[in-house]
Amino acid sequence: MTQEAEDIQKEQEVVSYKALTPRQQKQRLTELATVFLRLGTIAFGGPAAHIAMMDNEVVNRRQWMSREKLLDLLGITNLIPGPNSTELAIHIGYERAGWRGLVVAGSCFILPAMLIVWALAAIYARYQTVPQVEWLLYGIKPVIIAIVIQAVWNLGKKAAKDVPTIIAGVAAIAAYLAGFNEILVLILLGIAVMLLKNWQARGHTSGAFLLPISGILAQVGSTTAVTSVSWISVFAFFLKIGCVLYGSGYVLLAFLQRDLVERNQWLTSQQLLDAVAIGQFTPGPVFTTATFIGYLLAGNAGAIAATIGIFLPAFVLVWVVNPWVPKLRQSSWASGFLDGVNAASLGLMAGVAYTLGRAALVDWLTIIVAIVSAIAVFQFKINSAWLVLAGGAIGFASHILLG
């Protein structure tokens, strides 16, 4: 499909949604809620796995948008602060059903993880222990590897459009394995591809550029001072984090260690590690670690305030940035930059898959599960939800039989 055809298709989709009857609009919102509630419940494995599941659900099964469009949205999420996979869910909701879809898709993706983490926080506050679910993850992790590899393959075929984007993807993998900053890699490779693609047309000065939103928000957020552990203070603290945080849950850990443990002394290091562990082994966004911490600091009100605070900027940023996506594609300079960012994003995702694979494939059983899962997703197109459930069942059975 040509770019012009895609633009026309998008215009038709927007018009068709506006032209829908109230009942049809409600049906579309219900579909979004159903899809993202399910994904939020079974989406183990971090952002790479979440993106893989969304690609399978939105592009392969339901054909809500083209893979090229999904890649563009993914590229944009890498350029703004906040949790990438959650922002992708919000983008999809906005594309599908306007601002109502934005709210529904994002909220439904976050809600299952929030409720699970909230319940675990209540248990932890009473017993001061983290429930042990290693047996569950033992079977799920190899499945996640297969799901991520399928997404990298499918998305990579679209992202690797030409020699510059192929080089950018390979360079991103090398940079990830070498430990370079992910945001720096995305920006530099985006610029490199943009310059290469427009070398012969360097006289053109037109282009669309993203506003330096994160820099502005970083300055505003850094002035927020937390004076006491009330739910308002918890909300203000996590709102600041949500406005300025790029990267993974490990970057979140660095922020929280410095502010919550060392500066404010609200938590001990062990409590923080337990909170991050809860965020890692529950499905959905890793940033629901905030729900756990909010509960420890200010009870039920704190859990709600922390969750809203850390995710609210993602909803606002997507609402502001999303209309720019087609405009970016209309500029040869911005389009080249986005192509570079897309290719680099997939390269980073491939690097994450390699890292996850080393941690997940620890013995013959996990290797077999990964191979069978890969055959299931590539050859038989089995829904990832069933594979995750099967992986959990295998992990449980191995715990019973071998434990």
C-alpha angles and dihedrals in degrees: 000000000000122000091248091053090049091051090050091048091051092049090051091049092051092047092046091053092050089048094052120111117249089256092052091047090052090050091053091050090048090054090052091049092049095048097046096041088056093045091047089053099049103025101114123159107057133269097321091056092044091053090048092053092047091050090053094046101039102034107025104033106027102020092215091152142357121271089242089058092048089051091052091051090048090051091053092051089058091058098054129059121258138061108326100210093046090050090050089054089050091049091051091050091050092049091048102043112002123241092337090055089048091058096041098047096045095043094047092049091051100039102073093050091045092053093046093048091045091055092047090049090055090051091046093049089055101041102020092224134110114233110248113237102155090125090060094050091044089070098033099052096065089050090052090054091057092047092050093047090053091051093048089051096047096042092040092059088060098038095049095071099150144346096291093052093045090052090047091053093050091045090052091054091050092046092050093051089047090055100246120160109275097218091049090050092051094049096044094047091045090054092045094053091044092054094045093050094047099039093112093043099046090132090074112099100178118108145130119240132193115248114247089249096152093053091052093047092046090058092047094044095048091064093061109112121198112211105167140012101256125131088257091055090047091051092048092049096050092041087060091049092050091051098053109024119112124177137025137327088276090064087050088054090056092051093048095045092054098043106029101035107026105029107027097021091214093139138026119241090250092054090050093050090049090051092052091046090055090051091050100051098041121081124255129031117001087218089077082088080091090065090057094048092044090055092050091050103041111003123237094341089052092052091054094042094049093048094049091044098053096042101038095081090056091058092047095045093049091048090052098041103038097079088057094063097084090041090054090054092053092062116075090212097048091041090054090049091050091049089054093048091048092051092046091048090055090047090054090047090053089051090051090050090054092050093047090047093056090052097043104041099069103141144005094281095054091046091052091047090051093049094047090046091051091052089048095053098038102038105025101026092224114183112262092229091066091046092052091050090048091049091052090049091051090050091049092047092049090050091053096043100038102025 
